Amino acid sequence: MQYTDFNLWLESTALEQIKSTINDLAHTMDLQIQAYKSYNMNLLRELPQDFLEFHVQSCLETFKANMLYQLKEACTTTKFICFDKSPTKQHTSDIFTNSLIQRARLEAAVPTLKEMPQVAFLDIETDGLNLDTANILQLAIIKPYPNPQHEPSPYSVSFSRYILPYAGYSQRDNSAHHINHIGDDQLDKAYPLEEVAESIQNLLQDTVIVGYNVNEFDIPILTKHFNKLDKELTHKFSIDLYPACWKNKKQKLDDAIKVYNTFKNTNPHDALADAATCMDLLNELVKKNELPSAENDLVDLYFSPQNLWHHSKQPKKIINLNPKHLDYSDLLVQTPPSSLKRKHSQISTSQHSSS
């Protein structure tokens, strides 16, 4: 096993692969152009834009696939290192314990997250799908800080806890064990919800909760269990990526990852891994202009027909306002558009003044 500087390997391999890909592209285009000329009497003076765009996209996809294959092959015989060209001050704070892949995914999403209000990515794992009877077995929150005031770089706070529904609960009670693989090893280090409820409440306070099927599943279940503890969720509103991704059919989170070409989820049905995947998906939806990023625009979407997804008997909402949050509860009352616009302005003004 040899050690190699990753940057040097990437540069040399990328140059080799892009040259090969471009040569193949030029050959393919030439064959297509010659075939077109032989069957078409019209003089071809310039190449149409859609033809060029198609081949550029195809070239990039081929290059990406080849590079990922080369990396996978190289990792079987090579250990990659990266020389520290710009040493920075060492930090001991817990917020700087983000792994390299966490930091990379966060950096990729920073342009989107900077445009948005404070978000918190939420995912829970349960022992069933019945909202009335399901117990929470794991809960994870990722709260990114894309533009911190007193820190040198973006970071995220990750919270993940296994939850013990009641004393004596064990793997045999978990009917969804074949999916979430939460067994006695995890339950032995689980916390009763009442011990971590305040931490969860504080992390979600005044945030926009983002998750996959979060409006129909995660938030209702968490709200139900919080009610038993006389606690409330005080987030502003929520963004459900499920109806945001799928306009006319029902699909799982793994399918959305493939369609939006985001980072592969190597640990599906783990709450923390699923929450991280939701950050990738949100970033892609905003980049593709399938979701707005400004807070007022997100609230406006709630009142728009585009907010409802009619796949199931019960229409699903992309945006759902929290009636427990003081800034948004009054918007749930029927309001004329002009007054609604004024209320939005008041919310925006109060948020800027408080910050």
C-alpha contacts under 8 A as a table, 3 or more apart, distances in Angstrom:
res1	aa1	res2	aa2	distance
1	M	77	T	5.28
1	M	78	T	5.39
1	M	79	K	6.63
2	Q	77	T	6.79
2	Q	78	T	4.98
2	Q	79	K	5.91
3	Y	78	T	5.86
3	Y	79	K	4.74
3	Y	80	F	5.68
3	Y	81	I	6.71
4	T	8	L	7.86
4	T	9	W	7.10
4	T	78	T	6.80
4	T	79	K	6.32
4	T	80	F	5.01
4	T	81	I	5.99
5	D	8	L	5.54
5	D	9	W	6.36
5	D	80	F	5.84
5	D	81	I	5.06
5	D	82	C	5.49
5	D	83	F	7.05
6	F	9	W	5.04
6	F	10	L	5.95
6	F	80	F	5.31
6	F	81	I	5.77
6	F	82	C	5.83
7	N	10	L	5.10
7	N	11	E	6.15
7	N	82	C	7.00
8	L	11	E	5.23
8	L	12	S	6.28
9	W	12	S	5.42
9	W	13	T	5.90
10	L	13	T	5.24
10	L	14	A	5.67
11	E	14	A	5.27
11	E	15	L	6.15
12	S	15	L	5.32
12	S	16	E	6.28
13	T	16	E	5.14
13	T	17	Q	6.09
13	T	67	M	7.68
13	T	70	Q	7.98
14	A	17	Q	5.11
14	A	18	I	5.92
14	A	67	M	6.96
15	L	18	I	5.29
15	L	19	K	6.14
16	E	19	K	5.40
16	E	20	S	6.32
17	Q	20	S	5.10
17	Q	21	T	6.01
17	Q	63	F	6.61
17	Q	66	N	7.10
17	Q	67	M	7.16
18	I	21	T	4.97
18	I	22	I	5.97
18	I	63	F	6.28
19	K	22	I	5.19
19	K	23	N	6.13
20	S	23	N	5.20
20	S	24	D	6.27
21	T	24	D	5.18
21	T	25	L	6.10
21	T	59	C	6.50
21	T	62	T	7.09
21	T	63	F	6.32
22	I	25	L	4.87
22	I	26	A	6.06
22	I	59	C	7.07
23	N	26	A	5.15
23	N	27	H	6.27
24	D	27	H	5.18
24	D	28	T	6.21
25	L	28	T	5.12
25	L	29	M	6.08
25	L	55	H	7.36
25	L	59	C	6.74
26	A	29	M	5.18
26	A	30	D	6.04
27	H	30	D	5.16
27	H	31	L	6.34
28	T	31	L	5.27
28	T	32	Q	6.34
29	M	32	Q	5.11
29	M	33	I	6.07
30	D	33	I	5.13
30	D	34	Q	6.07
31	L	34	Q	5.23
31	L	35	A	6.13
32	Q	35	A	5.15
32	Q	36	Y	6.12
33	I	36	Y	5.01
33	I	37	K	6.20
34	Q	37	K	5.12
34	Q	38	S	6.23
35	A	38	S	5.22
35	A	39	Y	6.58
36	Y	39	Y	5.49
36	Y	40	N	5.92
37	K	40	N	5.10
37	K	41	M	6.92
37	K	42	N	7.78
37	K	43	L	7.78
37	K	44	L	7.43
38	S	41	M	7.66
40	N	43	L	8.00
44	L	47	L	7.39
47	L	51	F	7.02
47	L	52	L	7.09
48	P	51	F	5.47
48	P	52	L	6.57
49	Q	52	L	5.11
49	Q	53	E	6.06
50	D	53	E	5.05
50	D	54	F	6.07
51	F	54	F	5.26
51	F	55	H	6.49
52	L	55	H	5.27
52	L	56	V	6.14
53	E	56	V	5.14
53	E	57	Q	6.12
54	F	57	Q	5.34
54	F	58	S	6.16
55	H	58	S	4.86
55	H	59	C	5.88
56	V	59	C	4.97
56	V	60	L	6.22
57	Q	60	L	5.19
57	Q	61	E	6.24
58	S	61	E	5.17
58	S	62	T	6.17
59	C	62	T	5.20
59	C	63	F	6.09
60	L	63	F	5.00
60	L	64	K	6.06
61	E	64	K	5.10
61	E	65	A	6.20
62	T	65	A	5.16
62	T	66	N	6.10
63	F	66	N	5.16
63	F	67	M	6.09
64	K	67	M	5.19
64	K	68	L	6.21
65	A	68	L	5.29
65	A	69	Y	6.22
66	N	69	Y	5.08
66	N	70	Q	6.13
67	M	70	Q	5.02
67	M	71	L	6.12
68	L	71	L	5.09
68	L	72	K	6.17
69	Y	72	K	5.13
69	Y	73	E	6.22
70	Q	73	E	5.14
70	Q	74	A	6.02
71	L	74	A	5.01
71	L	75	C	6.13
72	K	75	C	5.34
72	K	76	T	6.98
73	E	76	T	5.62
73	E	77	T	7.59
74	A	77	T	5.69
74	A	78	T	5.69
75	C	78	T	5.03
75	C	79	K	6.50
75	C	80	F	7.80
84	D	87	P	5.95
91	H	96	F	6.79
92	T	96	F	7.24
93	S	96	F	5.89
93	S	97	T	7.66
94	D	97	T	5.52
95	I	98	N	6.90
95	I	155	Y	6.62
95	I	156	S	6.82
95	I	157	V	6.18
96	F	155	Y	6.88
98	N	102	Q	5.76
98	N	103	R	6.05
98	N	155	Y	7.18
98	N	156	S	7.15
99	S	102	Q	5.09
99	S	103	R	6.15
100	L	103	R	5.10
100	L	104	A	6.11
101	I	104	A	4.97
101	I	105	R	6.10
102	Q	105	R	5.29
102	Q	106	L	6.11
103	R	106	L	5.09
103	R	107	E	6.09
103	R	155	Y	7.05
104	A	107	E	5.19
104	A	108	A	6.31
105	R	108	A	5.18
105	R	109	A	6.46
105	R	280	D	7.17
106	L	109	A	5.16
106	L	110	V	6.07
106	L	144	P	7.46
106	L	146	P	7.73
106	L	154	P	7.58
106	L	155	Y	7.36
106	L	156	S	7.63
107	E	110	V	5.11
107	E	146	P	7.94
107	E	154	P	7.27
108	A	111	P	7.42
109	A	112	T	5.52
109	A	113	L	6.12
109	A	279	M	7.36
109	A	280	D	6.98
109	A	283	N	5.56
110	V	113	L	4.96
110	V	114	K	5.90
110	V	146	P	5.36
110	V	154	P	7.80
111	P	114	K	5.43
111	P	115	E	6.89
112	T	115	E	5.52
112	T	116	M	6.80
112	T	283	N	5.92
112	T	286	V	6.81
112	T	287	K	7.43
112	T	293	S	7.12
113	L	116	M	5.17
113	L	117	P	7.67
113	L	118	Q	7.92
113	L	119	V	7.89
113	L	146	P	6.23
113	L	283	N	7.72
114	K	117	P	7.78
114	K	146	P	5.92
114	K	147	N	6.67
115	E	293	S	5.80
115	E	294	A	6.11
116	M	119	V	7.45
116	M	293	S	5.08
116	M	294	A	5.44
116	M	295	E	6.31
117	P	207	T	7.31
117	P	208	V	6.94
117	P	294	A	7.32
117	P	295	E	6.07
118	Q	143	K	8.00
118	Q	144	P	7.81
118	Q	145	Y	7.77
118	Q	206	D	7.74
118	Q	207	T	5.22
118	Q	208	V	6.21
119	V	143	K	6.40
119	V	144	P	7.09
119	V	207	T	5.17
119	V	208	V	4.54
119	V	209	I	5.81
119	V	210	V	6.79
120	A	141	I	6.38
120	A	142	I	5.70
120	A	143	K	4.54
120	A	144	P	7.07
120	A	203	L	7.75
120	A	204	L	6.55
120	A	207	T	6.15
120	A	208	V	6.09
120	A	209	I	4.93
120	A	210	V	6.05
121	F	141	I	5.45
121	F	142	I	5.05
121	F	143	K	6.38
121	F	209	I	5.83
121	F	210	V	4.72
121	F	211	G	5.74
121	F	275	A	5.38
121	F	276	A	7.33
121	F	278	C	6.72
121	F	279	M	6.78
122	L	139	L	7.59
122	L	140	A	5.89
122	L	141	I	4.73
122	L	142	I	6.80
122	L	209	I	6.48
122	L	210	V	6.11
122	L	211	G	5.42
122	L	214	V	7.62
122	L	218	D	7.77
122	L	271	A	7.95
122	L	275	A	5.61
123	D	139	L	6.01
123	D	140	A	5.49
123	D	141	I	6.74
123	D	211	G	6.32
123	D	212	Y	7.66
123	D	214	V	7.52
123	D	218	D	6.58
123	D	271	A	5.09
123	D	272	L	7.01
123	D	274	D	6.51
123	D	275	A	5.44
124	I	136	I	6.78
124	I	137	L	7.46
124	I	138	Q	5.51
124	I	139	L	4.39
124	I	140	A	6.33
124	I	218	D	6.05
124	I	271	A	5.45
125	E	136	I	6.08
125	E	137	L	5.59
125	E	138	Q	5.00
125	E	139	L	6.49
125	E	180	N	6.91
125	E	269	H	7.03
125	E	270	D	7.28
125	E	271	A	6.10
126	T	129	L	7.33
126	T	134	A	6.10
126	T	135	N	5.40
126	T	136	I	4.54
126	T	137	L	5.11
126	T	138	Q	6.94
126	T	176	A	7.35
127	D	134	A	5.78
127	D	135	N	5.71
127	D	136	I	6.90
127	D	137	L	6.78
127	D	173	D	7.81
127	D	174	N	4.90
127	D	175	S	5.58
127	D	176	A	4.91
127	D	177	H	7.18
128	G	133	T	7.62
128	G	134	A	4.98
128	G	135	N	7.21
128	G	174	N	7.76
128	G	175	S	6.49
128	G	176	A	5.88
129	L	134	A	6.16
130	N	133	T	5.51
130	N	134	A	5.45
131	L	134	A	5.71
131	L	217	F	7.15
131	L	220	P	7.33
131	L	221	I	5.97
132	D	221	I	7.84
134	A	221	I	7.63
135	N	165	P	6.06
136	I	139	L	7.26
136	I	163	I	6.23
136	I	164	L	7.77
136	I	165	P	6.67
136	I	221	I	7.84
136	I	222	L	7.85
137	L	162	Y	5.59
137	L	163	I	4.60
137	L	164	L	6.35
137	L	165	P	6.99
137	L	182	I	7.49
138	Q	160	S	7.24
138	Q	161	R	5.69
138	Q	162	Y	4.25
138	Q	163	I	5.32
138	Q	271	A	6.41
139	L	159	F	7.94
139	L	160	S	5.73
139	L	161	R	5.61
139	L	162	Y	6.55
139	L	163	I	7.27
139	L	271	A	5.96
139	L	272	L	7.63
140	A	158	S	7.35
140	A	159	F	5.36
140	A	160	S	4.18
140	A	161	R	6.54
140	A	271	A	5.25
140	A	272	L	4.96
140	A	275	A	6.88
141	I	157	V	7.96
141	I	158	S	5.84
141	I	159	F	5.04
141	I	160	S	6.49
141	I	203	L	7.85
141	I	272	L	6.88
141	I	275	A	6.73
142	I	156	S	6.52
142	I	157	V	5.76
142	I	158	S	4.59
142	I	159	F	6.39
142	I	272	L	7.53
142	I	275	A	6.56
142	I	276	A	6.98
143	K	156	S	5.39
143	K	157	V	5.12
143	K	158	S	6.47
143	K	203	L	7.50
144	P	154	P	7.65
144	P	155	Y	6.01
144	P	156	S	3.95
144	P	157	V	6.27
145	Y	148	P	5.76
145	Y	154	P	5.70
145	Y	155	Y	5.43
145	Y	156	S	5.58
145	Y	157	V	7.98
146	P	153	S	7.86
146	P	154	P	4.63
146	P	155	Y	6.55
146	P	156	S	7.91
147	N	153	S	7.41
147	N	154	P	5.81
148	P	151	E	5.56
148	P	152	P	7.53
148	P	153	S	7.03
148	P	154	P	6.21
148	P	155	Y	7.90
151	E	154	P	7.56
158	S	272	L	7.84
159	F	272	L	7.82
160	S	271	A	7.44
160	S	272	L	6.19
161	R	190	A	6.80
161	R	191	Y	7.15
162	Y	186	Q	6.68
162	Y	187	L	6.64
162	Y	189	K	7.08
162	Y	190	A	4.48
162	Y	191	Y	6.25
163	I	187	L	7.25
163	I	190	A	4.87
163	I	191	Y	4.89
163	I	192	P	5.68
163	I	193	L	5.98
164	L	167	A	7.25
164	L	169	Y	6.86
164	L	187	L	6.30
164	L	190	A	5.22
164	L	191	Y	5.37
164	L	192	P	4.90
164	L	193	L	6.96
165	P	169	Y	6.60
165	P	192	P	6.40
165	P	193	L	7.26
166	Y	169	Y	5.67
166	Y	192	P	7.06
169	Y	173	D	6.46
169	Y	187	L	8.00
170	S	173	D	5.61
170	S	174	N	7.12
170	S	183	G	7.10
170	S	184	D	5.80
170	S	187	L	6.88
171	Q	174	N	5.22
171	Q	177	H	7.18
171	Q	182	I	7.12
171	Q	183	G	4.66
171	Q	184	D	5.30
171	Q	187	L	7.75
172	R	175	S	7.26
174	N	177	H	5.43
174	N	182	I	7.78
174	N	183	G	7.83
175	S	178	H	7.64
176	A	179	I	5.41
176	A	180	N	6.28
176	A	181	H	7.70
177	H	180	N	5.28
177	H	181	H	4.64
177	H	182	I	5.75
177	H	183	G	6.87
178	H	181	H	5.69
179	I	269	H	6.93
180	N	269	H	5.26
180	N	270	D	6.68
182	I	185	D	7.74
182	I	186	Q	5.95
182	I	187	L	7.22
183	G	186	Q	5.56
183	G	187	L	6.18
184	D	187	L	4.77
184	D	188	D	5.79
185	D	188	D	5.44
185	D	189	K	7.26
186	Q	189	K	5.64
186	Q	190	A	6.41
187	L	190	A	4.74
191	Y	195	E	6.52
191	Y	196	V	7.16
192	P	195	E	5.62
192	P	196	V	7.26
193	L	196	V	5.49
193	L	197	A	5.69
194	E	197	A	5.14
194	E	198	E	7.68
194	E	229	L	6.94
195	E	198	E	7.40
196	V	199	S	5.35
196	V	200	I	6.35
197	A	200	I	5.09
197	A	201	Q	6.04
197	A	226	F	7.56
198	E	201	Q	4.94
198	E	202	N	6.12
199	S	202	N	5.19
199	S	203	L	6.19
200	I	203	L	5.21
200	I	204	L	6.25
201	Q	204	L	5.36
201	Q	205	Q	5.98
201	Q	232	E	7.55
201	Q	233	L	6.23
201	Q	234	T	7.35
202	N	205	Q	5.21
204	L	207	T	5.47
204	L	208	V	7.83
204	L	209	I	7.20
204	L	233	L	7.24
204	L	234	T	6.92
204	L	235	H	5.62
205	Q	233	L	7.09
205	Q	234	T	5.00
205	Q	235	H	4.87
205	Q	236	K	7.74
206	D	234	T	6.15
206	D	235	H	4.54
206	D	236	K	5.30
206	D	325	H	7.87
207	T	235	H	4.91
207	T	236	K	5.67
207	T	237	F	7.42
208	V	235	H	6.04
208	V	236	K	5.57
208	V	237	F	5.17
208	V	238	S	5.21
208	V	239	I	7.15
209	I	235	H	6.84
209	I	236	K	7.90
209	I	237	F	6.49
209	I	238	S	4.51
209	I	239	I	6.24
210	V	214	V	7.07
210	V	238	S	5.75
210	V	239	I	4.83
210	V	240	D	6.09
210	V	241	L	7.22
210	V	278	C	7.24
211	G	214	V	4.91
211	G	239	I	6.71
211	G	240	D	5.52
211	G	241	L	5.96
211	G	242	Y	7.97
211	G	275	A	6.80
211	G	278	C	5.91
212	Y	240	D	5.59
212	Y	241	L	4.89
212	Y	242	Y	5.07
212	Y	253	L	7.01
212	Y	278	C	6.80
213	N	216	E	5.56
213	N	217	F	5.93
213	N	218	D	7.09
213	N	240	D	5.63
213	N	241	L	6.65
213	N	242	Y	5.17
213	N	243	P	7.71
214	V	217	F	5.30
214	V	218	D	4.66
214	V	219	I	5.70
214	V	238	S	7.78
214	V	239	I	7.62
214	V	240	D	5.49
214	V	241	L	7.87
215	N	218	D	6.63
215	N	219	I	5.79
215	N	220	P	7.02
215	N	238	S	7.09
215	N	239	I	7.58
215	N	240	D	5.89
215	N	316	K	7.93
215	N	317	K	7.23
215	N	318	I	7.84
215	N	320	N	6.93
216	E	219	I	7.06
216	E	220	P	6.54
216	E	316	K	7.49
217	F	220	P	5.58
217	F	221	I	6.13
218	D	221	I	5.44
218	D	222	L	6.08
219	I	222	L	5.08
219	I	223	T	5.84
220	P	223	T	5.05
220	P	224	K	6.10
221	I	224	K	5.08
221	I	225	H	6.37
222	L	225	H	5.26
222	L	226	F	6.02
223	T	226	F	4.98
223	T	227	N	6.04
223	T	232	E	6.98
223	T	233	L	6.75
224	K	227	N	5.21
224	K	228	K	6.72
225	H	228	K	5.24
225	H	229	L	6.83
226	F	229	L	5.08
226	F	230	D	6.23
226	F	231	K	4.98
226	F	232	E	6.16
226	F	233	L	7.72
227	N	230	D	4.82
227	N	231	K	5.55
227	N	232	E	6.68
228	K	231	K	7.56
232	E	324	K	7.58
233	L	324	K	7.23
234	T	322	N	7.41
234	T	324	K	6.02
234	T	325	H	5.42
235	H	238	S	7.72
235	H	322	N	6.61
235	H	325	H	6.47
236	K	321	L	6.59
236	K	322	N	5.71
236	K	325	H	5.70
236	K	327	D	7.48
236	K	328	Y	6.72
237	F	319	I	7.00
237	F	320	N	5.60
237	F	321	L	4.24
237	F	322	N	5.01
237	F	328	Y	7.94
238	S	318	I	7.90
238	S	319	I	5.62
238	S	320	N	5.29
238	S	321	L	6.49
238	S	322	N	7.59
239	I	318	I	5.55
239	I	319	I	4.85
239	I	320	N	6.80
240	D	243	P	6.41
240	D	244	A	6.54
240	D	317	K	7.16
240	D	318	I	4.81
240	D	319	I	6.45
241	L	244	A	4.74
241	L	245	C	5.84
241	L	278	C	7.53
241	L	281	L	7.59
241	L	282	L	7.18
241	L	318	I	6.85
242	Y	245	C	5.48
242	Y	246	W	6.30
242	Y	251	Q	7.93
242	Y	253	L	7.74
242	Y	318	I	7.66
243	P	246	W	5.11
243	P	247	K	6.25
243	P	308	L	7.97
243	P	309	W	5.90
243	P	316	K	6.64
243	P	317	K	6.90
243	P	318	I	5.73
244	A	247	K	6.93
244	A	285	L	7.96
244	A	290	E	7.58
244	A	291	L	7.50
244	A	318	I	5.80
245	C	256	A	6.84
245	C	285	L	7.65
246	W	249	K	5.84
246	W	250	K	6.74
246	W	251	Q	7.15
247	K	309	W	6.46
247	K	311	H	7.77
248	N	309	W	7.62
248	N	310	H	7.52
248	N	311	H	5.86
249	K	311	H	6.18
250	K	311	H	7.17
251	Q	255	D	6.12
251	Q	256	A	7.20
252	K	255	D	5.33
252	K	256	A	6.65
253	L	256	A	5.13
253	L	257	I	6.39
254	D	257	I	5.11
254	D	258	K	6.58
254	D	265	N	7.63
254	D	268	P	7.99
255	D	258	K	5.22
255	D	259	V	6.29
256	A	259	V	5.12
256	A	260	Y	5.97
256	A	281	L	7.83
257	I	260	Y	5.44
257	I	261	N	5.69
257	I	262	T	5.27
257	I	263	F	7.15
257	I	264	K	6.86
257	I	265	N	7.89
257	I	277	T	7.81
257	I	281	L	7.24
258	K	261	N	4.95
258	K	262	T	6.81
260	Y	281	L	7.12
260	Y	284	E	6.81
262	T	277	T	7.85
262	T	280	D	6.15
262	T	281	L	6.76
262	T	284	E	7.79
263	F	277	T	7.31
263	F	280	D	7.14
265	N	268	P	5.83
265	N	273	A	6.71
265	N	274	D	7.25
265	N	277	T	6.57
266	T	273	A	7.71
267	N	270	D	5.90
267	N	273	A	5.99
267	N	274	D	7.83
268	P	273	A	6.58
268	P	274	D	6.33
269	H	273	A	7.46
269	H	274	D	6.46
270	D	273	A	5.37
270	D	274	D	6.09
271	A	274	D	5.18
271	A	275	A	6.10
272	L	275	A	5.11
272	L	276	A	6.32
273	A	276	A	5.17
273	A	277	T	6.32
274	D	277	T	5.01
274	D	278	C	6.38
275	A	278	C	5.10
275	A	279	M	6.75
276	A	279	M	5.25
276	A	280	D	6.81
277	T	280	D	5.16
277	T	281	L	6.34
278	C	281	L	4.97
278	C	282	L	6.03
279	M	282	L	5.24
279	M	283	N	6.28
280	D	283	N	5.25
280	D	284	E	6.45
281	L	284	E	5.15
281	L	285	L	6.21
282	L	285	L	5.15
282	L	286	V	6.27
283	N	286	V	5.37
283	N	287	K	6.13
284	E	287	K	5.01
284	E	288	K	6.04
285	L	288	K	5.22
285	L	289	N	6.22
285	L	290	E	5.05
285	L	291	L	5.58
286	V	289	N	4.95
286	V	290	E	5.83
286	V	291	L	4.91
286	V	292	P	6.03
286	V	293	S	6.48
287	K	290	E	7.63
288	K	291	L	7.75
289	N	292	P	6.54
291	L	298	L	7.89
292	P	297	D	6.08
292	P	298	L	6.00
293	S	297	D	7.05
293	S	298	L	6.73
294	A	297	D	5.31
294	A	298	L	6.29
295	E	298	L	5.13
295	E	299	V	6.29
296	N	299	V	5.10
296	N	300	D	6.08
296	N	344	H	6.34
296	N	348	S	7.69
297	D	300	D	4.92
297	D	301	L	6.22
298	L	301	L	5.10
298	L	302	Y	6.83
298	L	319	I	7.19
299	V	302	Y	5.28
299	V	303	F	7.30
299	V	319	I	7.37
299	V	321	L	7.87
300	D	303	F	5.50
300	D	304	S	6.55
301	L	304	S	4.90
301	L	305	P	7.93
301	L	306	Q	6.91
301	L	307	N	5.76
301	L	319	I	6.91
302	Y	307	N	5.55
302	Y	317	K	7.77
302	Y	318	I	7.48
302	Y	319	I	5.21
302	Y	320	N	6.60
302	Y	321	L	7.58
303	F	307	N	7.09
304	S	307	N	5.57
305	P	308	L	5.95
306	Q	309	W	7.49
307	N	317	K	5.48
307	N	318	I	5.34
307	N	319	I	6.47
308	L	315	P	5.90
308	L	316	K	5.57
308	L	317	K	4.84
308	L	318	I	6.67
309	W	312	S	7.93
309	W	315	P	5.36
309	W	316	K	5.02
309	W	317	K	6.29
309	W	318	I	7.63
310	H	313	K	7.15
310	H	314	Q	7.24
310	H	315	P	4.71
310	H	316	K	6.69
311	H	315	P	6.89
311	H	316	K	8.00
312	S	315	P	6.02
312	S	316	K	7.66
317	K	320	N	6.28
321	L	328	Y	6.59
321	L	329	S	7.48
321	L	332	L	7.66
322	N	325	H	5.64
322	N	328	Y	6.70
322	N	329	S	6.62
323	P	326	L	7.54
323	P	328	Y	6.57
323	P	329	S	4.33
323	P	330	D	7.92
323	P	332	L	7.27
324	K	328	Y	7.98
324	K	329	S	6.29
325	H	328	Y	5.62
325	H	329	S	5.77
326	L	329	S	5.46
326	L	330	D	7.36
327	D	330	D	7.12
327	D	347	I	6.66
328	Y	331	L	5.32
328	Y	332	L	7.16
329	S	332	L	5.60
329	S	333	V	7.70
330	D	333	V	5.62
331	L	334	Q	7.38
331	L	335	T	7.11
331	L	340	L	7.20
331	L	343	K	7.81
335	T	339	S	6.35
335	T	340	L	5.91
336	P	339	S	5.34
336	P	340	L	6.07
337	P	340	L	4.90
337	P	341	K	6.12
338	S	341	K	5.17
338	S	342	R	6.38
339	S	342	R	4.97
339	S	343	K	6.23
340	L	343	K	5.06
340	L	344	H	6.24
341	K	344	H	5.09
341	K	345	S	6.30
342	R	345	S	5.06
342	R	346	Q	6.25
343	K	346	Q	4.96
343	K	347	I	6.20
344	H	347	I	5.13
344	H	348	S	6.19
345	S	348	S	5.09
345	S	349	T	6.07
346	Q	349	T	5.07
346	Q	350	S	6.09
347	I	350	S	5.20
347	I	351	Q	6.11
348	S	351	Q	5.16
348	S	352	H	6.26
349	T	352	H	5.25
349	T	353	S	6.18
350	S	353	S	5.13
350	S	354	S	6.06
351	Q	354	S	5.19
351	Q	355	S	6.22
352	H	355	S	5.21
